[in-house]
Every structure is written in structure tokens, then in C-alpha cells.
Amino acid sequence: MEEKEIIIPEFPELEFEERNHTYWLNGLEIPSVTTLMKILSDKVYGPVDPQVLANAARKGTIVHNAIDNYLEFDVVDIPEEQKPYFDAFLSWKEEVNPEILATERKVYHKALRYAGMCDLLCRIDGKVTLVDYKTSHSIQPMLYPLQLEGYAKAWGTHGLKIDDQFNLQLKKDGSYSIHRYAPNPEYYSVVCALSTLHNYESKFDRR
């Protein structure tokens, strides 16, 4: 049976300013999912040397951009230092053979008004799948599921049902791991609570 075509919506009303990682919806600034999660990520990464975090973020950006260029333009351009992470992605792609639907695609939640950048939307075994790349040494099970759920629910408000979602951990030795999380309504309830808290806090800035 032939699978039906899936059209991933685009949102010209949503703009992203990369320099300071800011989203604008119809000219109004809205928070990202990672901004909403900052109060939690600070608990995890607060004790870590800021320079270490900056280096890790730079590595992640390089790998993400290399994968995006490869999927979009079939161009391989990555420094030798980060190449094992890219090779790990290639291994996953070769073994799983996903149908690529969209890469590095912006999305926002219609009701909660938060936004995010999704690494990869693809179809695997007939399922519309949301994939979020991670190049970190360890996986944070208290943080990462919230990010995935936030993105998935945002797509849902635009009529796109996400059937599966996972972190694709790309490792320094060129291997990869897939991290799925059991369905848990708590994830989205936390995202909603963080959105409510952010909106309330923003009122202080307007006083």
C-alpha cells in the first residue's frame, strides 16, 4: 500500500533571529522551548564551567549544521574534530533509511505561543517521527523529553500528528544511541506550567 504524501507546513509568520536565538511571531517576541526550560536546565548545568558549556554548544551547532547541509544539499563539510559525530549520523541514516520530510524546521504552538527548531522530521516504518540530535556525553532524562514533547505538541496544533519521537545521541567514537521515552502526560503538563510561569514573569518586565 502506497503511503500518503505528508506536507510539512511552513510558517512565514514565524521568524528566527539566530544571533540572539530569538523567535518573533507576527512581529511579537515569543519564547523558545529551551527558554521555557531554562529554570530546569540551570539545575542540571549550573555547576558546569561556562566555557565547557560554550564549547559543547559550539560542537553541537557545527554538527547540526553539517547534517542539515548534507540532507538539504548533499554537501559534506565538517571539521575533522567533529567528523565522528557526523559519521554516527550517517551510520544511523544508512541502517534506518528514514524518509526525510524536513530538516531544521521552525514551529510554534498556536495556543501557548512558544517556538522551537526541530532537527529532523522523517518517516520511519510508516510513522511520522521527530528526531532531536544530541552530541552531549550524557543524556538528561529529566530535560530532553520535555523538549521533544513541546515540539510534538506544537506540530499537533498545526494538524501534524507526531507518531514517534526520540533523541539521536551522536557519539565521539562514531557510534550512536536512540533514546525514546515512555509516553507520560507529565511531560506536557510541565511544558504548560513553564509557559505559564514565563508569561507571568514577563509581566514584571512591563511594570
C-alpha positions as CSV (number, residue, x, y, z in Angstrom):
1,M,0.0,0.0,0.0
2,E,1.4,3.4,-1.0
3,E,2.0,5.8,1.8
4,K,0.2,9.1,1.5
5,E,2.2,12.2,0.9
6,I,2.9,14.3,4.0
7,I,3.2,18.0,3.6
8,I,5.2,19.7,6.4
9,P,3.7,23.2,6.9
10,E,5.9,26.2,6.8
11,F,5.3,29.4,8.9
12,P,6.2,32.7,7.2
13,E,4.7,34.4,10.2
14,L,7.4,32.9,12.4
15,E,10.9,34.5,12.2
16,F,14.1,33.4,13.9
17,E,16.9,35.7,14.8
18,E,20.0,33.4,15.1
19,R,22.3,36.0,16.6
20,N,20.5,36.0,19.9
21,H,18.3,32.9,19.4
22,T,15.0,34.9,19.4
23,Y,11.7,34.0,17.8
24,W,9.2,36.5,16.5
25,L,5.6,35.6,15.7
26,N,3.8,38.2,13.6
27,G,6.3,40.8,15.0
28,L,5.9,39.8,18.6
29,E,8.7,38.1,20.5
30,I,7.8,34.6,21.9
31,P,9.9,32.3,23.9
32,S,11.6,29.1,22.7
33,V,11.1,25.7,24.3
34,T,14.7,25.9,25.6
35,T,14.0,29.3,27.1
36,L,11.0,27.9,29.0
37,M,13.2,25.1,30.2
38,K,16.0,27.3,31.5
39,I,14.9,27.2,35.1
40,L,15.3,23.4,34.9
41,S,18.4,23.3,32.8
42,D,20.1,25.6,35.2
43,K,19.7,23.0,37.9
44,V,21.4,20.4,35.7
45,Y,24.2,22.6,34.1
46,G,24.5,25.4,36.7
47,P,27.7,23.9,38.3
48,V,29.4,23.3,35.0
49,D,32.1,25.7,33.8
50,P,30.6,28.2,31.4
51,Q,33.5,27.7,29.0
52,V,32.8,24.0,28.9
53,L,29.2,24.7,28.1
54,A,30.1,27.1,25.4
55,N,32.5,24.6,23.8
56,A,29.7,21.9,23.9
57,A,27.2,24.3,22.3
58,R,29.7,25.2,19.6
59,K,30.3,21.5,18.8
60,G,26.6,20.8,18.7
61,T,26.0,23.7,16.3
62,I,28.7,22.6,14.0
63,V,27.4,19.0,13.8
64,H,23.8,20.2,13.4
65,N,24.8,22.5,10.5
66,A,26.8,19.8,8.8
67,I,23.9,17.3,9.0
68,D,21.5,20.0,7.7
69,N,23.8,20.8,4.7
70,Y,24.2,17.2,3.9
71,L,20.4,16.4,4.0
72,E,19.5,19.6,2.1
73,F,22.3,20.0,-0.4
74,D,24.2,16.7,-0.3
75,V,27.2,18.6,0.8
76,V,29.7,17.2,3.3
77,D,31.5,19.9,5.1
78,I,32.6,19.4,8.7
79,P,35.9,19.9,10.6
80,E,37.9,16.7,11.3
81,E,37.4,17.2,15.1
82,Q,33.6,16.8,14.8
83,K,33.6,14.3,12.0
84,P,32.9,11.2,14.2
85,Y,29.6,12.7,15.3
86,F,28.7,13.3,11.7
87,D,29.8,9.7,10.8
88,A,27.5,8.5,13.6
89,F,24.6,10.2,11.9
90,L,25.5,8.6,8.6
91,S,25.5,5.2,10.2
92,W,22.1,5.7,11.7
93,K,20.7,7.0,8.3
94,E,22.1,4.0,6.4
95,E,20.8,1.5,8.9
96,V,17.3,3.0,9.4
97,N,16.8,4.5,5.9
98,P,14.3,7.2,7.0
99,E,12.3,9.2,4.5
100,I,13.4,12.8,5.1
101,L,10.4,15.1,5.4
102,A,12.0,18.3,6.7
103,T,15.2,19.4,8.5
104,E,15.8,22.3,10.8
105,R,12.2,23.4,10.6
106,K,10.7,26.2,12.8
107,V,7.4,25.5,14.6
108,Y,5.3,27.3,17.2
109,H,2.4,26.3,19.5
110,K,-0.8,28.2,18.4
111,A,-2.2,28.4,21.9
112,L,0.8,28.6,24.2
113,R,2.8,30.8,21.9
114,Y,6.2,29.2,22.2
115,A,8.5,28.2,19.4
116,G,11.4,25.8,18.5
117,M,13.6,24.5,15.8
118,C,13.2,20.8,15.1
119,D,16.3,19.0,13.9
120,L,14.6,16.4,11.7
121,L,11.1,15.3,10.7
122,C,11.1,12.0,8.9
123,R,9.0,8.9,8.3
124,I,10.3,5.6,9.6
125,D,8.3,2.4,9.1
126,G,5.2,4.5,8.2
127,K,5.4,6.7,11.3
128,V,6.0,10.4,11.3
129,T,9.0,10.8,13.5
130,L,10.5,13.7,15.3
131,V,14.3,13.3,15.8
132,D,16.4,15.6,18.0
133,Y,20.2,15.2,17.8
134,K,22.3,15.3,20.9
135,T,26.1,15.4,20.9
136,S,26.4,15.6,24.7
137,H,28.3,12.9,26.5
138,S,25.3,12.1,28.7
139,I,21.5,12.1,28.2
140,Q,19.3,14.2,30.6
141,P,16.1,12.2,31.0
142,M,14.5,15.0,33.1
143,L,15.1,17.6,30.4
144,Y,15.1,16.1,26.9
145,P,11.6,14.5,27.0
146,L,10.2,17.9,27.7
147,Q,11.8,19.4,24.7
148,L,10.6,16.6,22.4
149,E,7.0,16.8,23.8
150,G,7.0,20.6,23.4
151,Y,7.9,20.3,19.8
152,A,5.4,17.4,19.1
153,K,2.5,19.2,20.7
154,A,3.4,22.4,18.8
155,W,3.2,20.4,15.5
156,G,-0.1,19.0,16.7
157,T,-1.7,22.4,16.9
158,H,-1.0,22.8,13.1
159,G,-2.5,19.4,12.3
160,L,0.6,17.3,12.0
161,K,0.5,14.3,14.3
162,I,3.8,13.0,15.5
163,D,3.8,9.2,15.8
164,D,7.2,8.7,17.3
165,Q,9.9,10.9,18.8
166,F,13.4,10.3,20.2
167,N,16.8,11.7,20.9
168,L,19.5,10.5,18.5
169,Q,22.7,10.6,20.5
170,L,25.8,11.0,18.3
171,K,29.0,9.9,20.0
172,K,32.6,10.8,19.8
173,D,33.6,7.3,18.8
174,G,31.3,7.4,15.7
175,S,28.6,5.3,17.2
176,Y,25.0,6.4,18.1
177,S,22.2,5.6,20.5
178,I,18.5,6.1,20.3
179,H,16.7,7.3,23.4
180,R,12.9,7.0,23.4
181,Y,10.8,7.9,26.4
182,A,7.7,6.1,27.5
183,P,4.6,8.2,27.0
184,N,4.0,10.4,30.0
185,P,1.4,13.2,30.3
186,E,3.6,14.8,32.9
187,Y,6.0,16.0,30.2
188,Y,3.5,18.2,28.5
189,S,2.0,19.4,31.8
190,V,5.4,20.6,32.8
191,V,5.8,22.4,29.5
192,C,2.4,24.1,30.1
193,A,3.5,25.1,33.6
194,L,6.8,26.5,32.4
195,S,4.9,28.5,29.8
196,T,2.5,29.9,32.4
197,L,5.5,30.8,34.7
198,H,7.3,32.5,31.8
199,N,4.2,34.6,30.9
200,Y,3.7,35.6,34.5
201,E,7.4,36.6,34.9
202,S,7.3,38.7,31.8
203,K,4.7,40.9,33.5
204,F,7.4,42.1,35.9
205,D,9.4,43.5,32.9
206,R,6.3,45.5,31.9
207,R,5.7,47.1,35.3
